[in-house]
Amino acid sequence: MKEKIITQSLDDIMGDRFGKYSKYIIQDRALPDVRDGLKPVQRRILYAMYKDGNTHLKPYRKSAKTVGNVIGNYHPHGDTSVYEAMVRLSQEWKMRMPLIDMQGNNGSIDNDPAAAMRYTEARLSPIASELLKDIDKETVQMALNFDDTEYEPTVLPAKYPNLLVNGATGISSGYATDIPPHNLEEVIDATIYRILHPHCSLDDLMKFIKGPDFPTGAIVEGINGIRKAFETGKGKVVVRSQTKIVEEKNMNKIVVTEIPYEVNKAELVRKLDEIRFQKNIDGIIEVRDESDRNGLSIVIDLKKDVDVQNTLNYFYKNTDLQKNYNYNMVAIKNKRPVCMGIVEILDGYIDHQIDVVTKRSLFDLKKAQERKHIVDGLIKAISILDDVVHTIRHSHDKQDAKKNLQLQYHFTEKQAEAIVMLQLYRLTNTDIVSLEKEKQELETLIQTLNDILNSDQVLRKVIVDELKQIKKQYPSPRLTQIKHEVQEIVIDEEAMILPEDIYVSITRDGYVKRISQRSYKASENIAFGKKDDDVLLDLHFASTLDKLLIFTDKGNYLFIPIHKLEEFKWKELGKHISYFIKVSPEEKMIGSILVKSFVLPLYVLLTTRLGQIKRVPLKEFEVARYTKPLKCMNLKKDDQLLQVALTDTNQAIVLTSSLGYVSLYSEDEISILGLKAAGIKAMNLKDDYLVAMNTFDPLHSYSYVLISDQPGIKRMRISDIPSCNRATKGTSIFKSPKTNPIHALDAFVLDTQDQLIIESEQKKENLYIKDYSLSQIGQKPSVIQSMKNETIMHVYDRHSLSTDLYISNQDEKVEKSQPLETTSQQDKHFEPISFDDLFKEDF
């Protein structure tokens, strides 16, 4: 017993078994044979139907019977896989020349499953019979089936190059194949030319085969890709849907009549409608499938003012209305998987046909010679008929009669057998004539067959004639249009966006939302929707054509096209920015800039908490890809980006520190640097940090407003702040007691018509908002509500919804301001006014 145990390593066992398995699935399952273009299961299905007489000349038979025959006799696998292969052979949207004629539900281009095999009926299609023709003449090698009870063909005779005509797709161990269908007439013409000109070039063959010819039609672009695929077996072509644009009075329509090969139509329609639903493109009214028995039709209704071609280009780019098809022409040749160009495939088929015609000719020659031998015997017997009849009558039995005929008249055994089996009516004079005629025909046939076998030229002519007959019998006009150049898809994103004026809000924690004008106007007494501990940073009055730059405290910026933002109501929370761009949870938003055009001569001013500052040209912030945060400033350790502003080289800058120092100077003093630069010193800080950076037009009259942490507020004329140079300590604008020091929280440069919103947090109350006019500060005291013992969370200007500077530059209505003079002015100090002292009655 121990002698039967084999000791072997697991590596060797696994390698050996997997090698055998791989060899099996490569040769006998997944890859087609270059000679007949069929996989084993397809070949077995066709042969089983042929053997059962289930041809196009006979009535349909239940598919279940065919599947049972295939499983029982040839293919020991599951009935589902056999039936699926059978169904695919019948689907006219997958097979350029279907090999099975199926009656009943055989699926659809929407990827609907076929009816169960007990419901459908099938038979061989007429052209499938051409693959099996002459199989009974010993033209192909036969092999025993899985249980050694029957023989099955290892390949079919294949009277036309089926591999190229119907293509193939399959995945095996280490190999895959993708061969598209081609036009039958073109392939036959190329094959004939190759037979007659064995040394012709690929360019010669491409005069006949223009490219793939898909059963679903469509347009193939890229002659270079086709040529590369024909040459090497690998290449890429672009397959584009056939569309037409219909202009109507109130709308335009895109009508799709042909789609790329092996695209699921229902899934394509769903994807198109998803684009409409998610408003990736504005102006799509409806997407519907109007396909019927007359053909495929997908209709996309568009608003009249939409750029139809641009919208169609977007669909080409983002759906399967256009897709790439990658040639990978791997097939079994001489029992090995080989990636072949079209020349090698045609040569493999031609060699197979030479072999088939040679074997068929040998078979026919043998039969003709045997029959001629019999006819010669019959003619001789009839010429001595009386003697033959006398000999037969005087014989004891059939065997004795045959023996006597062979001895007396020198007939062979086969001739003697034919004579004794001869029927009496054949002894007439007319039968002699027919026998002599048959003898002449047999002699002619034998001579023809000998010519075929003895002459390669004659043999090739026979193959050519048979191919011409196939082409004549099965005409197949080209369905796919070939274009030499790949048309570049250019998408003008702005042309796809319907201009609409909206509001856009950004919060510190990164929630953004697009708000319609209607919702904004209806929100006069409604609280802004946000989390309890979040604050509103910016509210922009924008167009859907604009871009938004959002800046974070980590020195990054986020590029967001406004039209991609979802619409929410004023009171709703909105969507976090991470839905668009992957942002770290630790990053906080510190400001934003609305951009209408990146070509204007504007700059982005960036300031950090530790006093670094720089200017960057606005055009450098424009990007094509914006799936992640982009660096806008290189920060030092423990530093944070504080604020950003848009400038035009004629702005004045006010910097405010926590200890109450203010620095006022011209924008010209700030260097223009790149996105990743660290910046230069903005203000000389010692045990201090910046809390605010403001820009303003020095030719206009503004007020400077400071908010402190006591809480307190101070307003002063901007002209009372002395100007200075960059990188100085600045001017102190309030006195701070040593016992209870005051720190600045924020500062603003505002017009008297602006309105502030102060957000504060009280220990016993929820977050609330107070509005008051800037013009009231410094007037006779009046009260909104006491803010004693409260912490100011955030202060912002709700009605400052767009950058006047930007609009001025865009419309070119404002003349350039003069540079700010740095002349010192009288320094004035004010104690911050408390809120309790400032407001004494309800607002």
C-alpha positions in Angstrom: 0.0 0.0 0.0 2.8 2.4 0.9 4.4 1.8 -2.5 1.4 3.6 -4.2 2.0 6.8 -2.2 3.8 9.4 -4.3 5.7 12.1 -2.4 5.7 15.4 -4.3 5.9 19.1 -3.3 2.7 21.2 -3.4 4.4 23.7 -5.8 5.0 20.9 -8.3 1.5 19.5 -8.0 -0.2 22.9 -8.4 2.1 23.9 -11.3 1.4 20.6 -13.1 -2.4 20.7 -12.6 -2.7 24.3 -13.4 -0.6 23.9 -16.5 -2.9 21.1 -17.7 -6.0 23.1 -16.9 -4.6 26.2 -18.7 -3.8 24.1 -21.8 -7.3 22.8 -21.8 -9.1 26.1 -21.5 -6.8 27.7 -24.1 -7.1 25.0 -26.7 -10.6 23.6 -26.0 -12.7 26.3 -24.5 -12.0 30.0 -24.8 -10.1 30.7 -28.0 -11.3 30.2 -31.6 -9.5 28.2 -34.2 -8.0 30.2 -37.0 -9.3 27.7 -39.6 -13.0 27.9 -38.9 -13.2 30.7 -36.4 -15.1 28.6 -33.9 -14.6 27.7 -30.3 -15.2 24.0 -29.4 -18.7 24.6 -27.9 -19.8 26.5 -31.0 -18.4 23.8 -33.3 -20.1 21.1 -31.4 -23.4 22.9 -31.5 -23.3 23.3 -35.2 -22.1 19.7 -35.8 -24.8 18.3 -33.5 -27.5 20.2 -35.4 -26.1 19.0 -38.7 -25.9 15.4 -37.6 -29.5 15.6 -36.4 -30.7 17.0 -39.8 -31.6 20.3 -38.2 -30.7 22.4 -41.2 -32.3 25.5 -42.8 -34.2 23.2 -45.2 -36.0 21.5 -42.4 -38.5 22.8 -39.8 -37.4 24.3 -36.5 -36.7 22.1 -33.5 -36.8 22.8 -29.8 -33.6 24.3 -28.6 -33.6 22.0 -25.6 -33.3 19.0 -27.9 -30.1 20.4 -29.5 -28.7 21.3 -26.1 -29.4 17.8 -24.9 -27.6 16.3 -28.0 -24.6 18.5 -27.5 -24.3 17.7 -23.8 -24.9 14.0 -24.2 -22.6 13.4 -27.2 -20.0 16.1 -27.4 -19.7 18.7 -24.7 -19.8 17.5 -21.1 -20.6 20.8 -19.5 -23.7 22.6 -18.1 -26.7 23.2 -20.2 -26.8 26.9 -19.4 -23.3 27.6 -21.0 -24.3 25.5 -24.1 -27.6 27.3 -24.5 -26.0 30.8 -24.0 -23.4 30.0 -26.7 -26.3 28.8 -28.9 -28.2 32.0 -28.3 -25.2 34.2 -29.1 -24.8 32.4 -32.4 -28.3 33.5 -33.3 -28.2 37.2 -32.2 -27.9 39.5 -35.2 -26.6 42.4 -33.1 -23.6 40.3 -32.1 -22.9 38.1 -35.1 -22.3 39.7 -38.4 -23.6 36.6 -40.1 -25.7 34.6 -37.6 -25.1 30.9 -37.7 -28.3 29.8 -36.0 -31.8 30.7 -37.0 -33.7 30.9 -33.7 -37.5 31.3 -33.4 -38.7 32.9 -30.2 -37.2 35.3 -27.7 -33.4 35.1 -28.2 -32.6 38.2 -26.1 -32.2 41.8 -27.1 -29.6 44.6 -27.5 -30.8 45.8 -24.1 -29.1 42.7 -22.6 -32.5 41.1 -21.9 -32.0 37.3 -21.4 -33.4 34.9 -23.9 -36.4 32.7 -23.1 -35.7 29.3 -21.6 -34.5 26.7 -24.1 -37.8 24.8 -23.7 -39.6 27.7 -25.3 -37.4 28.6 -28.2 -36.8 26.7 -31.5 -33.8 26.7 -33.7 -32.1 25.4 -36.8 -28.9 26.1 -38.7 -28.9 29.2 -40.8 -28.2 28.8 -44.5 -24.6 30.2 -44.2 -23.8 27.9 -41.3 -24.3 25.0 -43.8 -21.4 26.4 -45.7 -19.2 25.8 -42.7 -20.2 22.1 -42.5 -20.3 21.5 -46.3 -18.3 18.4 -47.4 -17.6 17.3 -43.8 -18.7 13.8 -44.7 -16.0 13.5 -47.4 -13.2 13.0 -44.9 -12.1 16.6 -45.3 -11.3 17.2 -41.6 -9.8 15.2 -38.8 -12.3 13.4 -36.6 -11.6 12.6 -32.9 -13.4 10.5 -30.3 -15.8 12.3 -28.1 -15.4 12.4 -24.3 -16.8 8.9 -23.7 -15.3 7.3 -26.9 -18.7 6.4 -28.3 -18.8 8.8 -31.3 -16.5 10.9 -33.5 -16.6 14.6 -33.7 -14.7 17.0 -35.9 -11.7 18.8 -34.6 -12.4 21.6 -37.1 -15.1 22.3 -39.7 -14.4 22.6 -43.5 -15.5 26.3 -43.4 -16.1 27.4 -47.0 -15.5 31.1 -46.0 -13.2 32.8 -43.4 -15.5 32.8 -40.5 -13.0 34.1 -37.9 -12.8 37.5 -39.6 -16.4 37.6 -40.7 -18.0 36.9 -37.3 -15.1 37.8 -35.0 -14.6 36.3 -31.6 -14.2 37.3 -28.0 -13.0 35.2 -25.1 -10.8 35.1 -22.0 -8.6 32.1 -21.0 -5.7 31.6 -18.7 -3.0 34.1 -19.7 -4.7 34.9 -23.0 -7.7 36.9 -24.2 -9.0 37.5 -27.7 -11.1 40.4 -29.2 -11.6 40.0 -33.0 -14.3 42.3 -34.4 -16.6 41.2 -37.2 -15.7 42.2 -40.8 -17.7 42.3 -44.0 -18.1 39.0 -45.7 -17.7 40.3 -49.3 -14.6 42.3 -48.4 -13.0 39.3 -46.6 -13.7 37.0 -49.5 -12.3 39.5 -52.0 -9.1 39.8 -49.9 -8.9 36.0 -49.5 -9.2 35.6 -53.2 -6.5 38.2 -53.9 -4.2 36.5 -51.3 -4.8 33.1 -53.0 -3.9 34.5 -56.4 -1.0 36.7 -55.0 0.6 34.8 -52.2 3.3 37.4 -51.7 1.0 40.5 -51.7 1.4 43.2 -49.0 -0.9 44.3 -46.3 -1.6 47.5 -48.2 -2.8 45.4 -51.1 -5.2 43.5 -48.8 -6.5 46.8 -47.2 -7.8 47.8 -50.6 -10.4 45.1 -50.1 -10.9 45.0 -46.3 -11.6 48.6 -45.2 -11.9 47.8 -41.5 -14.4 46.2 -39.1 -18.0 45.9 -40.1 -20.1 45.7 -36.9 -23.6 44.2 -37.0 -24.8 47.3 -35.2 -23.3 49.7 -37.8 -22.0 52.9 -36.3 -18.8 54.8 -37.4 -15.2 53.6 -37.1 -12.5 56.2 -37.0 -8.8 55.8 -37.2 -7.2 54.2 -40.3 -3.9 54.1 -38.5 -5.4 52.0 -35.7 -6.9 49.6 -38.2 -3.7 49.3 -40.1 -1.7 48.6 -36.9 -4.3 45.9 -35.9 -4.2 44.3 -39.3 -0.4 44.3 -39.2 0.3 43.1 -35.6 -3.0 41.8 -34.3 -3.3 44.6 -31.8 -4.6 48.1 -32.3 -7.3 50.6 -31.2 -10.1 52.2 -33.2 -12.8 54.6 -32.1 -16.4 53.5 -32.6 -18.9 56.3 -32.7 -22.7 56.2 -32.8 -24.5 57.3 -35.9 -26.5 60.4 -35.0 -28.5 63.2 -36.6 -29.6 66.5 -35.3 -33.3 67.5 -35.8 -34.2 71.2 -35.4 -37.8 71.9 -34.4 -39.6 75.1 -33.6 -39.4 74.9 -29.8 -36.5 72.5 -29.3 -33.7 70.6 -30.9 -33.3 66.8 -30.9 -30.4 64.4 -31.1 -31.5 61.1 -32.7 -29.2 58.1 -32.3 -29.8 55.5 -34.9 -26.7 53.2 -34.5 -24.6 52.5 -31.4 -21.2 51.0 -30.9 -20.7 47.2 -31.0 -21.7 45.3 -27.8 -23.0 48.4 -26.0 -26.0 47.7 -23.9 -28.7 50.1 -25.2 -30.8 50.2 -22.1 -27.7 51.0 -20.0 -26.7 53.7 -22.5 -30.2 55.3 -22.3 -30.0 55.1 -18.4 -26.6 56.8 -18.4 -27.8 59.6 -20.7 -30.9 60.2 -18.5 -28.7 60.2 -15.4 -26.7 63.1 -16.9 -30.0 64.9 -17.4 -31.2 64.1 -13.9 -27.9 65.2 -12.2 -27.7 68.3 -14.4 -24.2 67.6 -15.5 -25.3 69.5 -18.6 -28.0 72.1 -18.6 -30.7 72.1 -21.2 -31.6 68.4 -21.5 -35.4 68.1 -21.5 -35.9 64.4 -21.9 -34.1 61.2 -23.0 -36.2 58.4 -24.3 -35.9 55.1 -26.2 -38.1 55.0 -29.3 -36.6 51.8 -30.8 -39.1 49.5 -32.5 -39.3 46.8 -35.2 -38.0 49.4 -37.7 -34.7 49.9 -36.0 -32.9 51.6 -33.1 -33.8 55.1 -32.1 -32.7 57.0 -29.0 -34.1 60.6 -28.9 -32.6 63.4 -26.7 -34.7 66.5 -26.5 -32.8 69.8 -25.9 -33.8 73.3 -25.2 -33.6 75.6 -28.2 -30.8 77.8 -26.9 -28.5 74.8 -26.1 -25.4 74.2 -28.3 -26.4 70.9 -29.7 -23.0 69.8 -31.2 -21.3 70.7 -28.0 -23.8 68.6 -26.0 -23.3 65.7 -28.3 -19.5 66.0 -27.9 -20.1 65.8 -24.1 -22.1 62.6 -24.6 -19.4 61.1 -26.8 -16.8 61.9 -24.1 -18.8 60.7 -21.1 -21.0 57.8 -22.3 -20.8 54.8 -24.6 -22.2 56.8 -27.5 -18.5 56.6 -28.4 -16.0 54.0 -27.2 -12.7 52.5 -28.1 -12.5 49.0 -29.6 -9.2 47.3 -29.0 -8.1 44.6 -31.4 -6.4 41.6 -29.9 -6.5 38.9 -32.6 -5.5 35.8 -30.7 -6.5 32.4 -32.1 -5.4 28.8 -32.1 -3.0 28.0 -34.9 -1.2 24.7 -35.1 -2.6 23.9 -31.6 -0.9 27.1 -30.1 -2.4 30.5 -29.2 -1.0 33.1 -31.5 -1.6 36.8 -31.9 -1.9 37.3 -35.7 -2.3 40.1 -38.1 -4.7 39.8 -41.0 -2.1 38.3 -43.3 -1.4 35.4 -40.9 -5.2 34.8 -40.4 -5.9 34.6 -44.1 -2.9 32.4 -44.7 -4.0 30.1 -41.9 -7.5 29.9 -43.5 -6.1 29.4 -47.1 -3.8 26.6 -45.9 -6.9 25.0 -44.3 -8.8 25.3 -47.5 -6.0 23.8 -49.5 -6.0 20.8 -47.1 -9.8 20.5 -47.2 -10.1 20.6 -51.0 -7.2 18.2 -51.4 -8.8 15.7 -49.0 -12.2 16.2 -50.7 -10.7 15.6 -54.1 -9.0 12.4 -52.9 -12.3 11.3 -51.5 -14.2 12.1 -54.6 -11.5 10.6 -56.8 -11.6 7.3 -54.9 -15.4 7.2 -55.2 -15.3 8.1 -58.9 -12.7 5.4 -59.6 -14.7 2.8 -57.6 -17.8 3.7 -59.5 -16.0 3.7 -62.9 -14.8 0.2 -62.1 -18.4 -0.9 -61.4 -19.7 0.7 -64.6 -16.9 -0.9 -66.7 -18.0 -4.3 -65.3 -21.7 -3.6 -66.0 -21.0 -2.6 -69.6 -18.9 -5.7 -70.1 -21.6 -7.9 -68.5 -24.4 -6.4 -70.8 -22.2 -7.0 -73.8 -22.1 -10.8 -73.0 -25.5 -10.8 -71.3 -26.7 -14.2 -72.5 -23.6 -15.9 -71.2 -23.8 -14.0 -67.9 -27.5 -14.9 -67.4 -26.7 -18.6 -68.2 -23.9 -18.7 -65.7 -26.0 -17.1 -63.0 -29.0 -19.5 -63.7 -26.8 -22.5 -63.3 -25.2 -21.4 -60.1 -26.3 -22.7 -56.7 -26.6 -19.4 -54.9 -25.4 -15.8 -54.9 -21.9 -16.6 -53.7 -21.6 -19.4 -56.3 -22.8 -17.0 -59.0 -20.2 -14.4 -58.1 -17.5 -17.0 -58.0 -18.4 -18.4 -61.4 -18.5 -14.9 -63.0 -15.1 -14.1 -61.6 -13.7 -17.5 -62.9 -15.3 -17.6 -66.4 -15.3 -13.9 -67.4 -12.6 -12.4 -65.2 -14.8 -9.9 -63.4 -13.5 -8.6 -60.0 -15.4 -9.3 -56.8 -16.9 -5.8 -56.7 -18.0 -6.1 -60.4 -19.5 -9.5 -59.8 -21.4 -8.2 -56.8 -22.8 -5.4 -58.9 -23.8 -7.8 -61.7 -25.7 -10.2 -59.4 -27.5 -7.3 -57.8 -28.4 -5.8 -61.1 -32.2 -5.3 -61.6 -33.8 -6.7 -64.7 -35.0 -3.3 -66.0 -31.4 -2.2 -66.3 -30.8 -4.7 -69.1 -32.6 -2.5 -71.6 -30.8 -0.8 -74.5 -31.4 2.7 -72.9 -29.5 1.6 -69.8 -26.5 0.7 -71.9 -26.5 4.3 -73.2 -26.8 5.8 -69.7 -24.0 3.6 -68.5 -21.7 4.7 -71.3 -22.6 8.3 -70.6 -21.9 7.8 -66.9 -18.6 6.3 -67.8 -17.6 9.4 -69.8 -18.7 11.7 -67.0 -16.7 9.6 -64.5 -13.6 9.8 -66.7 -14.0 13.5 -67.0 -14.5 13.9 -63.2 -11.4 11.7 -62.6 -9.4 13.8 -64.9 -10.6 17.0 -63.2 -9.8 15.6 -59.8 -6.3 14.5 -60.9 -5.7 18.0 -62.3 -6.7 19.4 -58.9 -4.4 17.1 -57.1 -1.5 17.5 -59.5 -1.6 21.3 -60.0 -1.5 23.9 -57.2 -2.8 26.5 -59.6 -5.9 24.4 -60.4 -6.5 23.7 -56.8 -6.3 27.4 -55.9 -8.8 28.2 -58.7 -11.3 25.8 -57.2 -11.1 27.5 -53.9 -11.5 30.9 -55.6 -14.5 29.8 -57.5 -16.2 28.4 -54.4 -15.5 31.7 -52.5 -17.0 33.7 -55.4 -20.1 31.5 -55.2 -20.4 32.1 -51.5 -20.1 35.9 -52.1 -22.8 35.7 -54.8 -25.1 33.6 -52.7 -24.9 35.7 -49.5 -24.7 39.4 -50.4 -23.9 41.6 -47.3 -23.6 45.3 -47.8 -21.3 47.1 -45.4 -23.0 48.5 -42.3 -20.2 50.3 -40.6 -18.9 53.6 -42.0 -15.1 54.0 -42.0 -13.4 57.4 -41.5 -9.7 57.7 -41.9 -9.1 60.4 -39.2 -10.2 60.3 -35.6 -12.3 63.4 -35.0 -11.1 65.3 -32.0 -13.8 65.8 -29.4 -13.7 69.4 -28.2 -16.0 70.3 -25.4 -16.7 73.9 -24.6 -17.9 73.5 -21.0 -19.3 77.1 -20.8 -21.4 76.5 -23.9 -23.1 73.6 -22.1 -24.1 75.7 -19.2 -27.2 77.8 -19.3 -26.4 81.2 -17.7 -28.3 81.8 -14.5 -27.9 84.3 -11.7 -27.7 82.5 -8.4 -26.1 82.8 -4.9 -23.3 80.6 -3.6 -22.5 80.2 0.1 -19.4 78.8 1.7 -19.0 77.9 5.4 -15.8 77.6 7.5 -16.3 73.8 7.8 -16.6 73.4 4.0 -20.3 73.3 3.2 -21.2 74.9 -0.1 -24.5 75.4 -1.7 -26.0 77.0 -4.7 -29.1 79.1 -3.8 -31.7 80.3 -6.3 -32.6 84.0 -6.3 -36.1 83.0 -5.4 -35.0 81.1 -2.3 -32.7 83.9 -1.3 -35.3 86.5 -1.5 -37.8 84.4 0.4 -35.2 84.0 3.3 -35.4 87.5 4.8 -36.4 86.2 8.2 -35.1 82.7 8.0 -31.9 81.5 9.6 -29.1 80.4 7.3 -28.9 76.6 7.2 -25.6 75.3 8.8 -24.3 73.3 11.6 -24.5 74.8 15.1 -20.7 75.3 15.5 -20.1 76.3 11.8 -20.0 79.9 10.5 -20.8 81.4 7.1 -17.7 82.7 5.4 -18.8 84.1 2.1 -22.0 84.6 0.1 -21.5 85.4 -3.6 -23.9 86.7 -6.1 -22.7 84.7 -9.1 -23.5 83.2 -12.5 -23.5 79.5 -13.3 -20.7 80.3 -15.8 -18.4 81.5 -13.0 -15.6 79.6 -11.1 -15.1 79.6 -7.4 -11.7 79.5 -5.7 -12.0 78.4 -2.0 -8.9 78.7 0.2 -8.0 76.7 3.2 -5.9 77.4 6.3 -3.4 74.8 5.1 -2.3 76.9 2.2 -4.4 75.1 -0.4 -7.1 76.2 -2.7 -10.1 74.3 -4.3 -11.2 75.0 -7.9 -14.9 74.6 -8.4 -17.1 75.4 -11.4 -20.3 77.0 -10.0 -22.5 75.0 -12.3 -21.4 71.7 -10.7 -22.8 72.8 -7.3 -26.1 71.3 -6.2 -29.0 73.6 -5.6 -30.3 73.9 -2.0 -32.6 76.2 -0.2 -31.3 79.0 2.1 -32.3 77.1 5.2 -30.7 73.8 4.1 -27.3 72.5 5.2 -25.9 72.1 1.7 -23.2 69.6 0.6 -19.7 69.2 1.9 -16.9 70.2 -0.4 -15.4 66.6 -0.1 -18.1 65.4 -2.5 -16.3 67.3 -5.2 -12.7 67.4 -4.0 -11.0 65.1 -1.4 -10.3 67.5 1.4 -8.6 66.6 4.7 -11.1 66.8 7.7 -8.6 69.0 9.5 -8.6 71.7 6.8 -10.8 74.7 7.4 -12.0 77.2 4.8 -10.8 80.8 5.3 -12.2 82.6 2.3 -13.1 82.4 -1.4 -12.9 84.4 -4.6 -15.5 84.4 -7.3 -13.9 84.3 -10.8 -15.6 85.3 -14.0 -12.5 85.2 -16.2 -8.9 84.2 -15.6 -7.5 86.4 -18.4 -8.0 89.7 -16.6 -4.9 91.4 -15.2 -5.8 90.7 -11.6 -3.9 89.2 -8.6 -4.8 87.1 -5.6 -3.4 88.5 -2.4 -2.7 85.9 0.3 -1.8 86.6 4.0 -0.8 84.2 6.8 -1.4 84.4 10.5 2.3 84.7 11.2 2.6 87.7 8.9 3.7 86.4 5.4 2.1 87.9 2.4 2.3 87.6 -1.4 0.6 88.3 -4.7 -0.1 85.7 -7.4 -1.5 86.4 -10.9 -5.1 85.2 -11.1 -4.4 83.3 -14.3 -2.1 80.9 -12.4 -5.1 79.6 -10.5 -6.9 78.2 -13.5 -6.6 74.4 -13.9 -8.2 71.7 -16.1 -8.2 69.0 -13.4 -9.5 69.8 -10.0 -10.1 66.5 -8.1 -7.8 67.4 -5.2 -6.6 70.5 -3.3 -4.0 72.5 -5.0 -1.1 74.3 -3.3 -1.3 78.1 -3.3 1.2 79.0 -0.5 4.0 77.2 1.1 3.5 77.7 4.9 6.0 77.6 7.7 5.6 75.3 10.7 2.5 76.3 12.9 1.5 79.0 10.3 -1.9 79.2 8.7 -3.4 81.0 5.7 -5.4 83.9 7.2 -7.2 85.7 4.4 -7.3 86.2 0.6 -8.4 89.1 -1.6 -8.6 90.0 -5.3 -6.5 93.1 -6.3 -5.7 95.1 -9.5 -2.3 96.6 -8.4 -4.0 99.8 -7.3 -5.4 98.7 -3.9 -4.4 99.8 -0.5 -3.9 97.1 2.2 -4.7 97.3 5.9 -3.3 94.6 8.2 -4.5 94.3 11.8 -2.7 92.3 14.6 -4.1 90.8 17.7 -2.5 93.4 20.0 -4.1 96.2 18.1 -1.4 97.3 15.6 -2.5 98.4 12.1 -0.3 98.6 9.1 -1.5 100.5 6.0 0.5 100.5 2.7 0.2 100.2 -1.0 -0.2 96.9 -2.9 2.8 97.8 -5.0 5.1 96.9 -2.1 4.1 93.3 -2.3 6.1 91.0 -4.6 4.4 89.0 -7.3 5.3 85.3 -6.7 4.4 81.8 -7.8 1.8 79.5 -6.3 4.1 77.5 -4.2 6.3 80.3 -2.9 6.3 81.1 0.9 5.7 84.9 0.5 7.5 87.8 2.1 7.1 89.6 5.5 3.9 91.6 5.7 4.2 93.1 9.2 6.8 93.1 11.9 5.2 91.0 14.6 6.7 90.3 18.1 4.7 88.0 20.3 1.8 88.9 18.1 -0.2 87.5 15.1 -2.4 88.9 12.3 -6.2 88.8 12.7 -7.3 90.6 9.6 -6.2 91.7 6.1 -8.4 94.2 4.2 -8.0 95.8 0.7 -9.8 98.9 -0.6 -9.7 101.6 -3.2 -7.7 104.5 -1.7 -9.7 107.0 -3.9 -12.9 106.2 -2.0 -13.9 107.1 1.5 -14.2 104.2 3.9 -14.5 103.5 7.6 -12.2 101.1 9.5 -14.1 99.0 12.0 -12.4 96.9 14.7 -14.0 94.1 16.7 -12.4 93.2 20.0 -12.8 90.2 22.4 -14.2 92.1 25.4 -16.6 92.3 23.4 -16.1 95.8 21.9 -16.3 97.7 18.6 -14.4 100.7 17.3 -15.0 102.7 14.2 -12.6 105.3 12.7 -12.0 107.0 9.4 -9.5 105.2 7.2 -7.7 108.5 6.6 -6.9 108.6 10.3 -4.7 105.6 10.0 -1.1 106.7 9.0 0.4 104.9 6.1 3.7 103.1 6.4 6.1 100.8 4.7 5.8 97.0 4.5 7.4 94.9 7.2 7.0 97.6 9.9 5.3 97.2 13.3 2.5 99.6 12.3 0.4 101.9 14.5 -1.4 101.0 17.7 -5.0 102.1 17.5 -6.3 101.3 21.0 -5.0 101.2 24.6 -5.1 97.9 26.3 -5.2 97.6 30.2 -2.5 95.5 31.6 -4.8 93.9 34.1 -7.4 92.8 31.6 -5.8 93.0 28.1 -7.9 93.5 25.1 -7.3 91.6 21.8 -8.5 92.4 18.4 -10.7 89.6 16.8 -11.3 91.0 13.3 -11.3 94.2 11.3 -13.2 95.6 8.3 -12.9 98.4 5.8 -16.6 99.2 5.0 -18.8 101.8 3.4 -21.5 103.4 5.6 -24.2 101.6 3.6 -22.8 98.1 4.5 -24.6 95.9 7.0 -22.7 93.7 9.5 -23.9 90.5 11.0 -22.3 89.5 14.3 -22.5 85.9 15.3 -22.0 85.2 19.0 -22.3 82.3 21.4 -23.9 82.6 24.9 -23.5 79.9 27.5 -27.3 79.6 28.1 -28.5 80.3 24.6 -28.1 78.9 21.1 -26.2 80.5 18.3 -28.0 83.6 17.1 -27.4 86.5 14.7 -27.7 90.3 15.1 -27.9 92.8 12.2 -27.1 96.4 12.5 -26.2 99.2 10.1 -22.6 100.5 10.2 -23.9 104.1 10.0 -25.3 103.7 13.5 -21.9 103.1 15.1 -20.8 106.3 16.8 -24.3 107.9 16.8 -26.4 108.4 19.9 -26.5 105.1 21.8 -29.3 102.6 21.0 -29.5 98.9 21.9 -30.3 95.8 19.9 -29.7 93.3 22.7 -27.1 93.1 25.4 -24.0 91.0 24.5 -22.5 91.0 28.0 -20.6 87.8 28.8 -20.8 86.6 25.2 -18.2 85.3 22.8 -18.1 86.8 19.3 -17.9 83.9 16.9 -17.8 85.6 13.5 -18.5 88.9 11.9 -19.3 89.3 8.2 -21.2 91.5 5.7 -24.2 89.7 4.3 -24.9 92.2 1.6 -21.4 92.3 0.2 -22.2 89.7 -2.4 -19.8 90.4 -5.2 -16.4 92.0 -5.7 -16.8 95.5 -7.1 -13.2 95.5 -8.1 -13.7 92.5 -10.3 -16.8 93.9 -12.0 -15.0 97.1 -12.6 -12.1 95.4 -14.3 -14.4 93.2 -16.4 -16.6 96.1 -17.6 -13.7 98.5 -17.9 -15.8 101.3 -16.5 -13.5 102.5 -13.7 -10.3 104.3 -14.4 -7.1 103.0 -12.7 -6.5 104.6 -9.3 -3.4 106.4 -8.3 -0.9 104.6 -6.1 -1.4 105.2 -2.3 0.8 107.9 -0.9 2.8 106.8 2.2 2.7 110.2 3.9 2.3 109.9 7.7 -0.9 111.2 9.2 -1.9 112.2 12.7 -2.1 109.1 14.9 -5.4 108.9 16.8 -6.3 106.4 19.5 -9.7 105.4 20.7 -10.9 103.2 23.4 -13.1 100.4 22.1 -16.8 101.1 22.8 -18.7 98.2 24.6 -21.9 96.9 23.0 -23.8 97.8 26.1 -22.8 101.4 25.8 -23.3 101.5 22.0 -26.9 100.3 21.8 -29.6 101.3 24.3 -32.9 100.4 22.6 -34.3 97.7 20.4 -33.3 97.9 16.7 
